[in-house]
Amino acid sequence: MDEVPFIGPARPEKDRRETCPADMDPCGAALRDADHHTKYEKRDGADMSNEEKPASTPEEETTPTEETAAVTPAAAETEAAPETEKAPETEKAPETVATPAVEAEAETEPASPTAAEAQAAVEAAAQAERTARLEAALEAGARAKTEAWAEAAQQAETYYELKASKKAAKKAAKEAAMDAVIMSAAAAADRKAAKKAAKKAEKKAAKRAAQIALAEAAAAAEKEAAKPGKSDPLKAEIKQMRERLAGLQQTLREKGLPVIVLVEGWAAAGKGSLINELISEIDPRNYNVVSPVITPEAESRYPFLYPYAKAIPENGKIMFYDSGWMEDCVRKVLRREITKDEYKNRLRAVTEFERQLRDGGYVILKLFVHISEREQHKRIATLRESFETAWRVTDDDIWQLHEYKTFEKHYKAFMEETCDPIPWHQLDGSNHTQATHKALTLLLGLLDKAIGKDRYVGKPFKEKFPLLDMPKLSEVDLSPALTDEEYQKELKKLQKRLKELHNIIYLKKIPVILCYEGWDAAGKGGNIRRVAKPLDPRGCDVMPIASPEPHEKNRQYLWRFWTRLPRSGHVCIFDRTWYGRVMVERLEGFCEEDDWKRAYNEINEFERQLTDWGAVVLKFWIHIDQDTQLERFTARQNTPEKAWKLTEEDWRNREKWPEYEQAIDEMLQKTSTKNAPWYIIESNDKKYARIKALRIVIKALEKACEERLA
């Protein structure tokens, strides 16, 4: 008998496996087993189609065999399906012809379900049962799958929680280790700081104890010295010398001796205390103390010796310099504010300045207060400890302390270069009493020597300067002249150019010094007015120089010109100059012969210092002949508006024309240097003289501006 075909909505095995794989769906294996058992029953049913199945015994119905016990519930349900599918085959029989009796019986009995309907009902029940079992299996598989996923998620969550906990534990351990290191380092630092603080406190206490001990010892010594019959012999001598110095004040005034005491030395060496000891018994009207190293900004635009020359004392007075040109030079060269060549020029200028003062009768004492590096460090530290004295320690003092060896080297070199003609004297600043005693001894010795003889007058000497050849006045051609038209045209053009140059020299900070000398009535004033007119009056000064005032006579003759020098970028025009020393003062007997003979060299040195500073120095001699002078004298005398210009002194000087001409020729020959040349201006025609002077000034300023390109 053929196999009964599969009936029902159940999907094929392949589809079930794809939908619910066995490895993911717990019902997969049961479905395969049930399907296999169904096929097995179909084969058995085919073999037993024509035989009657044996009836099962009660034992067989109640006691399952080992084989049936092993079958899963799904497989047992599948086994019942062949029995129902076989029914149509067993009822099939040969067709018979119905008899009338039978038909009658059928009409009288109620109709029973047909075999097809019964079969369909059985199959529907079986199909419903299979569908229920399948749904139950799918539900069980989904439930198992959900549980598996939940278990997997729980396992994953447990894994990541474990990993996170390990990471957190590792981080916590690392942080704990770091905290331990930090705490250890902090503890070590605290111990070190505590140790350092204790050491510092111990040192400070020891220092304080030492100071107290020294103070007590000093007090005991003073108390012991105050006892009758006991005193410090050195202090007693200092007291006597101070009283003696006070007694010499009047003698210095009578002799007209000016005194300069220069006190240089290390920062915190006791320079101020030393000066205080020296002046303690002197009348304040007879001395002065200056600290020119601390110069205002305005004075920094003058020559470097300007503040020191400006401060020199009058005759009969004493000037104390609390540091001076030595400190100024050394600090600036170490800061590299000046070049080595500029430093050498300053050393030369210092030597010249000191020699000129000495030759002019000044008594000069130069002291250097020395202390060791260790002593300086100790004193500066002591000053900085107190609020009341800390202000006295400047940044320059700290810098000097840090560069002690370098400063020491330069101080020694400076003293070696400037020890002639005025020697240096070194004092031991670590012992204030001994330093004071030595300073008073040196000062009194110099004063006794100066008072014991006439005022010192230096001898003339000759120094080589690059001099220019100058003609004698008698050889100068005075005929050049200009017409009014030429004069007006040139004057306008030249004054316009000079005005432009004035702005440039101001920007470039070039100082200009114009010196006018000449015969009386030669036209100096008119020439000066034409040069000064285009210049801004705020940057130009005209200095008329007459005979010196009493306070000017009581100082070195160049002092009144030092104090009138222009600032950098300004113009100063001197109407009469320092050359009066070798003309009027020479011929009128206002100075000794050695003084005016020495003045040639001193003037050349002074002008060289000006040009080393950067100044343009031009010197004009306004020249006329005697006949022209007489005409102008007569015109002045006859013109009321100009009569005041003519004095008796002018007529007297005219009578000495030959002597003056000789002195002027010598002056031109000895003082016309390359750095500060003389120009003879032919002034018989005033218009020509003015134009020539303007051209010379403009040419010199243009050259200076070109050499100092910004």
C-alpha positions as CSV (number, residue, x, y, z in Angstrom):
1,M,0.0,0.0,0.0
2,D,1.3,3.5,-0.9
3,E,2.4,5.9,1.8
4,V,-0.3,8.3,3.0
5,P,0.7,11.8,2.0
6,F,1.5,14.5,4.8
7,I,-1.7,16.4,5.6
8,G,-1.9,19.6,7.7
9,P,-0.5,23.0,7.9
10,A,2.8,22.0,9.6
11,R,5.8,23.3,7.7
12,P,8.4,21.0,6.2
13,E,11.3,19.9,8.3
14,K,13.7,22.2,6.3
15,D,11.6,25.2,7.0
16,R,11.4,24.4,10.7
17,R,15.1,24.0,11.0
18,E,15.7,27.4,9.3
19,T,13.1,29.1,11.4
20,C,14.2,27.5,14.7
21,P,17.7,26.1,14.5
22,A,18.4,23.3,17.0
23,D,21.4,25.0,18.5
24,M,19.2,28.1,19.4
25,D,15.7,26.6,19.8
26,P,15.2,23.8,22.4
27,C,12.3,22.4,20.4
28,G,14.3,21.7,17.3
29,A,15.5,18.3,18.3
30,A,12.0,17.2,19.4
31,L,10.5,18.2,16.1
32,R,13.1,16.2,14.2
33,D,12.5,13.1,16.3
34,A,8.7,13.4,15.9
35,D,8.9,13.7,12.1
36,H,11.3,10.8,11.9
37,H,8.9,8.6,14.0
38,T,6.0,9.5,11.8
39,K,7.7,8.3,8.7
40,Y,8.6,5.1,10.5
41,E,4.9,4.5,11.4
42,K,3.9,5.1,7.7
43,R,6.2,2.3,6.6
44,D,4.8,-0.1,9.2
45,G,1.2,0.9,8.3
46,A,1.8,0.0,4.7
47,D,3.0,-3.5,5.7
48,M,0.0,-4.2,7.9
49,S,-2.8,-2.9,5.7
50,N,-4.4,-6.3,5.0
51,E,-3.9,-7.9,8.5
52,E,-5.8,-7.4,11.7
53,K,-3.8,-5.7,14.3
54,P,-3.4,-7.7,17.5
55,A,-5.2,-6.4,20.6
56,S,-3.0,-5.1,23.2
57,T,-3.1,-6.6,26.7
58,P,-3.7,-4.6,29.8
59,E,0.0,-4.9,30.7
60,E,0.9,-3.5,27.3
61,E,-1.5,-0.7,27.7
62,T,-0.3,0.3,31.2
63,T,3.3,-0.7,31.2
64,P,5.4,1.0,28.6
65,T,8.4,-0.6,27.2
66,E,11.9,0.8,27.4
67,E,11.6,1.9,23.8
68,T,8.3,3.7,24.2
69,A,9.5,5.2,27.5
70,A,12.4,6.7,25.7
71,V,10.2,8.4,23.2
72,T,9.5,12.1,23.9
73,P,5.9,13.3,24.2
74,A,6.2,15.0,20.8
75,A,7.2,11.6,19.3
76,A,4.3,9.8,21.1
77,E,1.8,12.2,19.6
78,T,3.3,11.7,16.2
79,E,2.8,7.8,16.5
80,A,-1.0,8.1,16.8
81,A,-1.3,9.8,13.4
82,P,-0.8,6.5,11.2
83,E,-3.7,4.7,12.9
84,T,-6.2,7.3,11.8
85,E,-4.8,7.7,8.4
86,K,-5.2,3.9,7.8
87,A,-9.0,3.8,8.4
88,P,-10.1,4.6,4.8
89,E,-7.9,1.8,3.5
90,T,-9.4,-0.9,5.8
91,E,-13.1,0.0,5.1
92,K,-12.6,-0.1,1.4
93,A,-14.5,-3.3,0.0
94,P,-15.9,-4.6,-3.3
95,E,-19.0,-2.8,-4.5
96,T,-22.5,-4.7,-3.9
97,V,-25.9,-4.0,-5.3
98,A,-28.4,-2.8,-2.7
99,T,-31.6,-4.9,-2.3
100,P,-35.1,-3.4,-1.7
101,A,-35.0,-4.7,1.9
102,V,-31.9,-2.9,2.6
103,E,-33.1,0.3,1.1
104,A,-36.2,0.1,3.1
105,E,-34.2,-0.5,6.2
106,A,-32.0,2.6,5.3
107,E,-35.1,4.7,5.0
108,T,-36.4,3.7,8.3
109,E,-33.0,4.1,10.3
110,P,-31.4,7.5,11.0
111,A,-28.4,8.4,8.8
112,S,-24.9,8.0,10.4
113,P,-21.8,10.1,9.5
114,T,-20.0,9.0,6.5
115,A,-16.5,7.6,6.7
116,A,-15.1,10.6,4.9
117,E,-16.6,13.0,7.4
118,A,-15.3,10.9,10.3
119,Q,-11.9,10.8,8.7
120,A,-11.9,14.5,8.2
121,A,-12.9,15.1,11.8
122,V,-10.1,12.8,13.0
123,E,-7.6,14.6,10.9
124,A,-8.8,18.0,12.0
125,A,-8.4,17.0,15.6
126,A,-5.0,15.6,15.0
127,Q,-4.0,18.7,13.1
128,A,-5.3,20.9,15.9
129,E,-3.4,18.8,18.4
130,R,-0.2,19.0,16.3
131,T,-0.7,22.8,16.0
132,A,-1.1,23.2,19.7
133,R,1.9,21.0,20.4
134,L,3.9,23.0,17.8
135,E,2.8,26.3,19.4
136,A,3.7,25.0,22.8
137,A,7.1,23.9,21.5
138,L,7.7,27.3,19.8
139,E,6.6,29.1,23.0
140,A,8.9,26.8,25.0
141,G,11.7,27.5,22.6
142,A,11.2,31.3,22.7
143,R,11.1,31.1,26.4
144,A,14.3,29.1,26.5
145,K,15.8,31.5,24.0
146,T,14.8,34.5,26.1
147,E,16.2,32.9,29.2
148,A,19.4,32.1,27.3
149,W,19.7,35.7,26.2
150,A,18.9,36.9,29.7
151,E,21.6,34.6,31.1
152,A,24.1,35.7,28.4
153,A,23.3,39.4,29.1
154,Q,23.7,38.8,32.8
155,Q,27.0,37.1,32.2
156,A,28.1,40.0,30.0
157,E,27.0,42.5,32.6
158,T,28.8,40.5,35.2
159,Y,32.0,40.5,33.0
160,Y,32.0,44.2,32.4
161,E,31.2,44.9,36.0
162,L,34.1,42.8,37.0
163,K,36.3,44.5,34.4
164,A,35.2,47.9,35.6
165,S,35.7,47.0,39.2
166,K,39.3,45.8,38.4
167,K,40.0,49.0,36.5
168,A,38.6,51.1,39.4
169,A,40.6,49.1,41.9
170,K,43.8,49.6,39.8
171,K,43.1,53.3,39.5
172,A,42.4,53.6,43.2
173,A,45.7,51.7,43.9
174,K,47.6,54.1,41.6
175,E,46.1,57.2,43.2
176,A,46.8,55.8,46.6
177,A,50.4,55.2,45.6
178,M,50.6,58.7,44.2
179,D,49.1,60.2,47.3
180,A,51.7,58.3,49.3
181,V,54.5,59.7,47.2
182,I,53.1,63.2,47.5
183,M,52.7,62.9,51.2
184,S,56.2,61.5,51.5
185,A,57.6,64.4,49.4
186,A,55.6,66.9,51.4
187,A,56.8,65.4,54.6
188,A,60.4,65.5,53.4
189,A,60.0,69.1,52.2
190,D,58.4,70.1,55.5
191,R,61.3,68.5,57.3
192,K,63.8,70.2,55.1
193,A,62.1,73.6,55.5
194,A,61.8,73.1,59.2
195,K,65.5,72.2,59.3
196,K,66.4,75.3,57.2
197,A,64.2,77.6,59.3
198,A,65.7,76.3,62.5
199,K,69.2,76.8,61.1
200,K,68.3,80.3,59.9
201,A,66.8,81.1,63.3
202,E,69.8,79.7,65.0
203,K,72.1,81.8,62.8
204,K,70.1,84.9,63.3
205,A,70.0,84.3,67.0
206,A,73.8,83.8,67.0
207,K,74.2,87.0,64.9
208,R,72.0,88.9,67.2
209,A,73.9,87.6,70.2
210,A,77.1,88.7,68.6
211,Q,75.7,92.1,67.9
212,I,74.6,92.4,71.5
213,A,78.0,91.2,72.7
214,L,79.7,93.8,70.4
215,A,77.4,96.5,71.6
216,E,78.0,95.6,75.2
217,A,81.7,95.5,74.6
218,A,81.6,98.9,72.9
219,A,79.6,100.3,75.7
220,A,82.0,98.8,78.2
221,A,84.9,100.3,76.3
222,E,83.3,103.7,76.2
223,K,82.5,103.5,79.9
224,E,86.0,102.4,80.6
225,A,87.4,105.2,78.4
226,A,85.2,107.7,80.2
227,K,86.9,106.9,83.5
228,P,89.4,109.5,84.6
229,G,92.8,108.9,83.2
230,K,91.7,106.5,80.5
231,S,90.8,107.3,76.8
232,D,91.3,106.0,73.2
233,P,94.4,107.8,71.9
234,L,93.2,107.6,68.3
235,K,89.9,109.1,69.0
236,A,91.5,111.8,71.0
237,E,93.8,112.7,68.1
238,I,90.7,112.7,65.8
239,K,89.0,115.2,68.0
240,Q,92.1,117.4,68.1
241,M,92.4,117.3,64.3
242,R,88.8,118.2,63.7
243,E,89.2,121.2,66.0
244,R,92.4,122.2,64.1
245,L,90.6,121.9,60.7
246,A,87.8,124.2,62.0
247,G,90.5,126.7,63.0
248,L,91.9,126.7,59.5
249,Q,88.7,128.0,57.9
250,Q,89.5,131.6,58.3
251,T,93.0,131.1,57.0
252,L,91.7,129.4,53.9
253,R,89.3,132.4,53.3
254,E,92.1,134.9,53.8
255,K,94.4,133.0,51.4
256,G,91.6,132.4,48.9
257,L,92.4,128.7,48.8
258,P,89.6,126.6,47.3
259,V,89.7,122.9,48.5
260,I,88.2,119.8,46.8
261,V,87.9,116.5,48.6
262,L,86.8,113.7,46.4
263,V,85.6,110.6,48.3
264,E,85.2,107.5,46.2
265,G,84.8,103.9,47.2
266,W,82.6,100.9,47.5
267,A,78.9,100.9,48.2
268,A,78.3,100.7,52.0
269,A,82.0,101.4,52.6
270,G,81.2,104.4,54.9
271,K,81.8,107.3,52.5
272,G,79.0,109.4,54.0
273,S,80.0,108.7,57.5
274,L,83.6,109.7,56.7
275,I,82.5,113.0,55.2
276,N,80.3,113.6,58.2
277,E,83.4,113.2,60.5
278,L,85.4,115.6,58.3
279,I,82.8,118.4,58.3
280,S,81.5,118.0,61.9
281,E,83.5,121.0,63.2
282,I,83.4,123.2,60.0
283,D,81.1,126.2,59.6
284,P,78.3,125.2,57.1
285,R,78.9,128.5,55.3
286,N,82.4,127.4,54.4
287,Y,81.7,124.0,52.8
288,N,79.3,122.1,50.6
289,V,78.6,118.4,49.9
290,V,77.4,117.2,46.5
291,S,76.6,113.8,45.0
292,P,76.9,114.5,41.3
293,V,76.8,110.8,40.3
294,I,73.0,111.1,40.8
295,T,72.4,113.6,38.1
296,P,69.0,114.8,36.9
297,E,67.9,113.7,33.4
298,A,68.3,117.3,32.1
299,E,72.0,117.3,33.1
300,S,72.6,114.1,31.4
301,R,72.4,116.0,28.1
302,Y,75.6,117.9,28.9
303,P,79.3,116.9,28.7
304,F,80.2,114.2,31.2
305,L,82.3,116.6,33.4
306,Y,79.6,119.3,33.4
307,P,78.1,118.4,36.9
308,Y,81.6,118.2,38.5
309,A,82.9,121.4,36.9
310,K,79.7,123.2,37.8
311,A,80.1,122.3,41.5
312,I,83.7,123.5,42.0
313,P,84.0,125.8,45.0
314,E,84.8,129.4,45.3
315,N,88.1,130.6,46.7
316,G,88.4,130.0,50.4
317,K,85.7,127.2,50.5
318,I,85.7,123.4,50.7
319,M,83.7,121.1,48.4
320,F,83.2,117.5,49.3
321,Y,82.2,115.2,46.4
322,D,80.4,112.1,47.6
323,S,81.5,109.9,44.7
324,G,82.4,111.6,41.4
325,W,83.9,111.1,38.0
326,M,85.5,107.8,38.9
327,E,82.2,106.1,39.8
328,D,80.5,107.7,36.8
329,C,83.1,106.4,34.3
330,V,83.4,102.9,35.7
331,R,79.7,102.2,35.9
332,K,79.0,103.5,32.4
333,V,81.7,101.4,30.8
334,L,80.5,98.3,32.7
335,R,77.0,99.0,31.6
336,R,78.3,99.5,28.0
337,E,76.7,102.9,27.8
338,I,80.0,104.2,26.5
339,T,82.5,102.5,24.2
340,K,86.1,101.8,25.1
341,D,87.3,104.7,23.0
342,E,84.9,107.0,24.8
343,Y,86.1,105.6,28.1
344,K,89.7,106.4,27.2
345,N,88.7,109.9,26.2
346,R,87.0,110.3,29.6
347,L,90.2,109.2,31.4
348,R,92.1,111.8,29.5
349,A,89.5,114.4,30.3
350,V,89.6,113.6,34.0
351,T,93.4,114.0,34.1
352,E,93.2,117.3,32.2
353,F,90.3,118.6,34.5
354,E,92.2,117.7,37.7
355,R,95.5,119.3,36.4
356,Q,93.7,122.5,35.3
357,L,92.1,122.8,38.8
358,R,95.4,122.2,40.5
359,D,97.3,124.6,38.2
360,G,94.5,127.2,39.0
361,G,95.4,127.0,42.7
362,Y,92.9,124.3,43.9
363,V,93.9,122.0,46.8
364,I,92.7,118.5,45.8
365,L,92.5,115.4,47.9
366,K,91.3,112.1,46.4
367,L,90.3,109.3,48.7
368,F,89.1,105.8,48.0
369,V,87.4,103.9,50.8
370,H,88.0,100.2,50.4
371,I,86.3,97.2,52.0
372,S,86.4,93.5,51.2
373,E,83.7,91.7,49.4
374,R,82.6,89.8,52.5
375,E,82.5,93.1,54.5
376,Q,80.4,94.8,51.8
377,H,78.0,91.8,51.7
378,K,77.6,92.0,55.5
379,R,76.9,95.7,55.5
380,I,74.4,95.7,52.7
381,A,72.6,92.8,54.4
382,T,72.4,94.8,57.6
383,L,71.1,97.9,55.8
384,R,68.4,95.9,54.1
385,E,67.2,94.2,57.3
386,S,65.8,97.5,58.6
387,F,63.0,99.4,57.0
388,E,64.6,102.7,58.0
389,T,67.9,102.0,56.2
390,A,66.8,99.7,53.3
391,W,66.2,102.7,51.0
392,R,69.9,103.4,51.0
393,V,70.7,100.2,49.1
394,T,70.1,100.8,45.4
395,D,70.0,98.3,42.5
396,D,73.4,99.6,41.5
397,D,74.8,98.7,44.9
398,I,73.4,95.1,44.5
399,W,74.9,94.9,41.1
400,Q,78.3,96.1,42.3
401,L,78.2,93.4,45.1
402,H,77.4,90.7,42.5
403,E,80.2,91.9,40.2
404,Y,82.7,92.8,43.0
405,K,85.8,91.4,41.2
406,T,84.9,93.2,38.0
407,F,84.5,96.5,39.8
408,E,87.6,96.0,41.8
409,K,89.6,95.5,38.6
410,H,88.2,98.6,36.9
411,Y,88.7,100.7,40.1
412,K,92.4,99.8,40.3
413,A,92.9,100.5,36.6
414,F,91.1,103.9,36.9
415,M,93.3,104.9,39.8
416,E,96.4,103.9,38.0
417,E,95.5,105.9,34.9
418,T,94.5,109.0,36.9
419,C,97.1,109.1,39.7
420,D,99.1,111.9,38.0
421,P,99.1,114.7,38.8
422,I,96.8,114.2,41.8
423,P,97.6,110.9,43.6
424,W,94.9,108.6,45.1
425,H,94.9,107.6,48.8
426,Q,93.2,104.4,49.9
427,L,91.5,104.1,53.3
428,D,90.6,100.9,55.1
429,G,86.8,101.2,55.4
430,S,86.5,98.2,57.7
431,N,87.8,100.4,60.5
432,H,86.0,103.6,60.6
433,T,88.2,105.2,63.3
434,Q,91.4,104.5,61.4
435,A,89.9,105.7,58.1
436,T,88.8,109.0,59.7
437,H,92.2,109.5,61.3
438,K,94.0,108.9,58.1
439,A,91.7,111.2,56.1
440,L,92.1,114.1,58.5
441,T,95.9,113.6,58.6
442,L,96.0,113.8,54.7
443,L,93.7,116.8,54.5
444,L,95.5,118.8,57.2
445,G,98.9,118.0,55.6
446,L,97.7,119.3,52.2
447,L,96.3,122.5,53.8
448,D,99.4,123.2,55.9
449,K,101.5,122.8,52.7
450,A,99.2,125.1,50.7
451,I,99.0,127.8,53.4
452,G,102.7,127.8,54.1
453,K,103.5,129.2,50.7
454,D,101.9,131.3,47.9
455,R,99.1,129.9,46.0
456,Y,100.2,127.3,43.5
457,V,100.4,128.4,39.8
458,G,101.0,125.7,37.2
459,K,103.7,126.1,34.7
460,P,102.9,126.3,31.0
461,F,103.5,123.1,28.9
462,K,102.9,122.3,25.3
463,E,100.7,119.4,24.2
464,K,100.5,118.3,20.5
465,F,97.2,119.1,18.9
466,P,96.3,118.9,15.2
467,L,96.7,122.6,14.4
468,L,95.7,124.3,11.2
469,D,97.8,126.9,9.4
470,M,96.4,130.4,9.9
471,P,97.4,133.6,8.2
472,K,98.4,136.7,10.1
473,L,95.7,139.4,10.3
474,S,97.9,141.8,8.3
475,E,97.8,139.3,5.4
476,V,94.1,139.1,5.1
477,D,92.4,140.7,2.1
478,L,89.5,142.8,3.4
479,S,88.2,143.9,0.0
480,P,85.4,141.3,-0.7
481,A,81.9,142.8,-0.8
482,L,78.4,142.2,-1.9
483,T,75.7,144.3,-3.5
484,D,72.4,144.8,-1.7
485,E,70.6,142.6,-4.3
486,E,73.1,139.8,-3.9
487,Y,73.1,140.1,-0.2
488,Q,69.3,139.9,0.1
489,K,69.0,137.0,-2.2
490,E,71.7,134.9,-0.5
491,L,70.5,135.9,3.0
492,K,67.0,134.6,2.4
493,K,68.2,131.3,0.9
494,L,70.8,130.6,3.6
495,Q,68.5,131.5,6.5
496,K,65.9,129.1,5.1
497,R,68.4,126.3,5.0
498,L,69.7,127.1,8.5
499,K,66.1,126.8,9.8
500,E,65.7,123.4,8.3
501,L,69.1,122.2,9.8
502,H,68.1,123.4,13.2
503,N,65.2,120.9,13.3
504,I,67.6,118.1,12.2
505,I,70.3,118.8,14.8
506,Y,67.6,118.9,17.5
507,L,66.3,115.5,16.4
508,K,69.9,114.1,16.2
509,K,70.8,115.7,19.6
510,I,73.8,117.6,18.1
511,P,75.0,120.5,20.3
512,V,76.3,123.5,18.4
513,I,78.7,126.1,19.9
514,L,79.5,129.3,17.9
515,C,82.2,131.5,19.2
516,Y,82.4,135.2,18.1
517,E,85.5,137.3,18.7
518,G,86.7,140.4,16.8
519,W,87.7,144.0,16.9
520,D,85.4,146.5,18.5
521,A,82.8,147.8,16.0
522,A,83.7,145.0,13.6
523,G,80.0,143.9,13.3
524,K,79.8,140.9,15.7
525,G,76.3,141.8,16.9
526,G,74.8,142.2,13.4
527,N,76.4,138.9,12.3
528,I,75.1,137.1,15.3
529,R,71.6,138.4,14.7
530,R,71.5,137.2,11.1
531,V,72.6,133.7,12.3
532,A,70.2,133.6,15.2
533,K,67.1,134.9,13.4
534,P,66.1,131.7,11.6
535,L,66.7,129.6,14.7
536,D,63.9,128.6,17.1
537,P,64.6,130.7,20.2
538,R,63.6,127.8,22.4
539,G,66.6,125.9,21.1
540,C,69.1,128.7,20.8
541,D,70.8,131.0,23.3
542,V,73.0,134.0,22.8
543,M,75.5,134.4,25.6
544,P,77.1,137.9,25.8
545,I,80.3,137.6,27.9
546,A,81.6,140.7,29.7
547,S,84.1,141.0,32.4
548,P,83.7,138.3,35.1
549,E,81.5,138.9,38.1
550,P,83.0,138.5,41.6
551,H,81.7,134.9,42.1
552,E,83.2,134.1,38.7
553,K,86.6,135.6,39.5
554,N,86.7,133.4,42.6
555,R,86.6,130.2,40.5
556,Q,88.7,128.7,37.7
557,Y,88.4,130.9,34.6
558,L,86.6,128.3,32.5
559,W,83.9,127.7,35.1
560,R,81.6,130.5,33.8
561,F,81.7,128.9,30.4
562,W,81.1,125.3,31.7
563,T,77.9,126.6,33.3
564,R,76.7,128.2,30.0
565,L,77.1,125.3,27.7
566,P,74.1,124.2,25.7
567,R,72.2,120.9,26.0
568,S,72.5,118.4,23.2
569,G,70.4,119.4,20.3
570,H,70.6,123.2,21.2
571,V,72.7,126.0,19.8
572,C,74.7,128.5,21.9
573,I,76.3,131.6,20.4
574,F,79.0,133.2,22.6
575,D,79.5,136.9,22.0
576,R,83.0,137.0,23.4
577,T,84.5,133.7,24.8
578,W,87.1,132.1,26.9
579,Y,89.7,133.6,24.6
580,G,89.6,136.7,26.7
581,R,92.2,134.8,28.8
582,V,94.9,135.2,26.1
583,M,93.8,138.7,24.9
584,V,92.3,141.1,27.4
585,E,93.5,139.4,30.5
586,R,96.9,139.0,29.0
587,L,97.3,142.6,27.9
588,E,95.5,144.2,30.8
589,G,97.4,142.2,33.4
590,F,94.4,140.4,34.9
591,C,96.3,137.1,35.2
592,E,99.9,135.9,35.6
593,E,102.1,135.3,32.5
594,D,102.1,131.6,33.3
595,D,98.3,131.6,33.5
596,W,97.7,133.0,29.9
597,K,100.6,131.0,28.5
598,R,99.2,127.8,30.0
599,A,95.7,128.8,28.8
600,Y,96.4,127.9,25.1
601,N,96.8,124.3,26.0
602,E,93.9,124.4,28.5
603,I,91.6,125.9,25.9
604,N,92.5,123.2,23.4
605,E,91.8,120.5,26.0
606,F,88.5,122.1,26.9
607,E,87.4,122.4,23.2
608,R,88.5,118.8,22.6
609,Q,86.3,117.6,25.5
610,L,83.4,119.5,23.8
611,T,83.9,117.9,20.5
612,D,84.4,114.4,22.1
613,W,81.0,115.0,23.6
614,G,79.7,115.5,20.0
615,A,79.5,119.3,19.8
616,V,80.1,121.3,16.6
617,V,82.5,124.1,17.6
618,L,83.1,127.0,15.2
619,K,85.1,130.1,16.0
620,F,84.9,133.3,14.1
621,W,87.3,136.2,14.2
622,I,85.4,139.3,12.8
623,H,88.2,141.3,11.1
624,I,88.4,144.9,10.0
625,D,91.2,147.4,9.4
626,Q,91.9,150.4,11.6
627,D,90.4,152.9,9.3
628,T,87.1,151.1,9.1
629,Q,87.1,150.9,12.9
630,L,87.6,154.6,13.2
631,E,84.8,155.4,10.8
632,R,82.4,153.2,12.8
633,F,83.5,154.7,16.1
634,T,82.8,158.2,14.8
635,A,79.4,157.1,13.4
636,R,78.4,155.6,16.7
637,Q,79.5,158.6,18.6
638,N,77.4,160.8,16.3
639,T,74.3,158.6,16.4
640,P,72.3,158.9,19.7
641,E,70.7,155.5,19.2
642,K,74.1,153.8,19.0
643,A,76.2,156.0,21.2
644,W,75.8,153.7,24.2
645,K,77.9,151.0,22.3
646,L,81.0,153.2,22.4
647,T,83.0,153.3,25.7
648,E,86.2,154.7,26.9
649,E,87.6,151.2,27.1
650,D,87.0,150.9,23.3
651,W,89.2,154.0,22.6
652,R,91.9,152.7,25.0
653,N,92.0,149.3,23.3
654,R,92.3,151.0,19.9
655,E,95.5,152.6,21.1
656,K,96.8,149.1,21.8
657,W,96.0,147.8,18.3
658,P,99.5,146.5,17.6
659,E,99.7,144.6,20.9
660,Y,96.3,143.1,20.4
661,E,97.1,142.1,16.8
662,Q,100.2,140.3,18.0
663,A,98.2,138.5,20.7
664,I,95.5,137.6,18.2
665,D,97.9,136.2,15.7
666,E,99.4,134.0,18.4
667,M,96.0,132.9,19.5
668,L,95.0,131.9,16.0
669,Q,98.2,130.0,15.4
670,K,98.0,128.0,18.7
671,T,94.3,127.3,19.0
672,S,93.0,126.6,15.5
673,T,92.6,122.9,15.7
674,K,90.9,120.5,13.3
675,N,88.1,119.7,15.7
676,A,87.6,123.4,16.6
677,P,88.9,125.6,13.8
678,W,89.1,129.4,13.5
679,Y,87.5,131.3,10.6
680,I,88.6,134.8,9.8
681,I,85.6,136.8,8.5
682,E,86.4,139.8,6.4
683,S,84.0,142.4,7.7
684,N,84.9,145.7,6.1
685,D,81.7,144.9,4.2
686,K,79.2,143.7,6.8
687,K,76.9,142.1,4.2
688,Y,79.8,139.9,2.9
689,A,80.8,139.0,6.5
690,R,77.2,137.9,7.4
691,I,76.8,135.7,4.2
692,K,80.2,134.1,4.8
693,A,79.4,133.2,8.4
694,L,76.1,131.7,7.4
695,R,77.7,129.6,4.7
696,I,80.3,128.2,7.1
697,V,77.7,127.3,9.7
698,I,75.5,125.6,7.2
699,K,78.3,123.6,5.7
700,A,79.5,122.4,9.2
701,L,76.0,121.4,10.3
702,E,75.3,119.5,7.1
703,K,78.5,117.6,7.6
704,A,77.6,116.8,11.2
705,C,74.2,115.6,10.2
706,E,75.6,113.3,7.5
707,E,78.1,111.8,9.9
708,R,75.3,111.0,12.4
709,L,72.8,109.2,10.2
710,A,69.9,108.0,12.4
